[in-house]
Amino acid sequence: MSDSPSPTAEQSLAISEARKGQSFKVIAYAGTGKTTTLQLISNAMSERRGMYLAFNKAIATGAQSRFHRNVDCRTFHSLAFRSVPRGVTDKLRLPRLSPGFIAKDYRLEPITLRRMMGGRYEKYVLMPSRLASLVANAVSYFCSTNSQYPAPRHIQAPGWLHADDVESLQKHLYPAVEKRWLESIDTRHQAGIGHDIYLKLWALSDPVIPSDYVLFDEAQDADPLMLGILLRQRNTQVIYVGDAHQQIYAWRGAVNAMQQMPLPESRLTTSFRFGEPIADIANHLLGALDETVPLLGNPDAKSTVTNKPHTRMRDAILCRTNARAMELLLSGLVQGDKVSLQADHVKLNRFVDAASLLKQGKRVTDVPELAWFNSWHDVHEYCETHDGSDIKPLVRLVDDHGTDPLKKALAKITPIEQADYVISTAHKAKGLEWNRVHLEDDYQFKINGLEHKISDEELRLLYVACTRAKVSLNIHHIHELVQQLKLRPALKNKTPA
């Protein structure tokens, strides 16, 4: 374990709050030394048994070297894996049931429903394999909730379905969902499971986490299942650590623990990562999110904010979408750049493969965005609806470049350490930092004269993107938005009550 630095005033407050032995939350803005603070807290309570909980194994493993031996660093899944019957975890090695197999095994029949296309409802046949996908997804969704048993509401119908048909679909499919859940936890049933099944089973057993206190990292991204487990730890102090404004996974079922928990709070507001100019940009975004406590820049860090079209002076380009990241990868390769891509390669590859199949008139089952369609023409029609707007850029990418060139480009990505620069999505950039960051032009907001329109979700994404920069941040593509946000009252340096 490395020597920890002497604590700042804010860190000292967090330590004294921890020493009281009560659960509380540490609101830690971007780059404010969150992990160091947790280390200092655990050092101050070295005589007690601690548990550091992270979302993924790599973070938990990396954290272990930073804490003393009385702190166990784990994921929720590793705690669950040790506690559920071996017969259940053995099912991880078995082959999973395909939607086609579930459809046949459960004797699912086609259903005719109404879907919205081009501003009007038309009849649409949901085929058995699509219904089976809804069943499998419903079990996964139930596993992320705090519910005790699957219910019809866990079946998430597509947004384009007629409202009256949603309820009848849920009622119709519920027996299959219940059956699928019971088979998943039955050690005698010979079908594979995902990690979400044994985690849910563990949660349902009212588990006790074996420690005196829990340090829960990135608490803003917790789903209701994880929060439920922690809230039921009656004799354990839980310290929730995170940044409500970096919650960018609401679509995955995350609930914002940092805002929802009625607990005492401690704050880390001074960033070690960047200076005041970058903190200023972040504060305009935070102000629009109704935050009243500002983020402070590191007084010893020299940072600049620039507004100019892209120059070669950058280490990372942060986009909003995978599609824009792909376009930049293609143009970078054409220019002979050594480009690395910090985007969802697997998802992109699958989308391109699925598009290729649909163009050949074949059906797709393993790419949720394209699984509802019988042809590429169907996909085009869907892209013109409100629900289809999120896949429209990827569809356009396939139309403009073709599936083969896209596959070739994905195969030519340079490893990060050898690249001239990295292209990333803001989602994938979370938790990372670079010296010189450029923001791309695909963030979603509207500017009309002196009016602007932007969602809270988009403000949070921009806050994450802007705070990845250490030395320079190029805001050329959001400059106009920032100018409008500057017209709002500035965040004053208020001490939180």
Sequence and secondary structure as in RCSB ss.txt:
>XXXX:A:sequence
MSDSPSPTAEQSLAISEARKGQSFKVIAYAGTGKTTTLQLISNAMSERRGMYLAFNKAIATGAQSRFHRNVDCRT
FHSLAFRSVPRGVTDKLRLPRLSPGFIAKDYRLEPITLRRMMGGRYEKYVLMPSRLASLVANAVSYFCSTNSQYP
APRHIQAPGWLHADDVESLQKHLYPAVEKRWLESIDTRHQAGIGHDIYLKLWALSDPVIPSDYVLFDEAQDADPL
MLGILLRQRNTQVIYVGDAHQQIYAWRGAVNAMQQMPLPESRLTTSFRFGEPIADIANHLLGALDETVPLLGNPD
AKSTVTNKPHTRMRDAILCRTNARAMELLLSGLVQGDKVSLQADHVKLNRFVDAASLLKQGKRVTDVPELAWFNS
WHDVHEYCETHDGSDIKPLVRLVDDHGTDPLKKALAKITPIEQADYVISTAHKAKGLEWNRVHLEDDYQFKINGL
EHKISDEELRLLYVACTRAKVSLNIHHIHELVQQLKLRPALKNKTPA
>XXXX:A:secstr
        HHHHHHHHHHHTTS EEEEE TTS HHHHHHHHHHHTTTS EEEEESSHHHHHHHHTTS TTEEEEE
HHHHHHHHS HHHHGGGGS    HHHHHHHTT   EEEEEEETTEEEEEEE HHHHHHHHHHHHHHHHTSS SS 
 GGGS   TTB HHHHHHHHHHHHHHHHHHHHHHT TTS     HHHHHHHHHHT    SSSEEEETTGGG  HH
HHHHHHT TTSEEEEEE GGG   GGGT   HHHH    EEEE B SSS HHHHHHHHHHHHHTT  S  B  TT
   EEE SS  S  SEEEESSHHHHHHHHHHHHHTT  EEEES HHHHHHHHHHHHHHHTT    S GGGTT SS
HHHHHHHHTSSGGGGTHHHHHHHHHH HHHHHHHHHT   GGG SEEEEEHHHHTT  EEEEEE S    EEETT
EEE  HHHHHHHHHHHTTEEEEEE GGGHHHHHHHTTS         
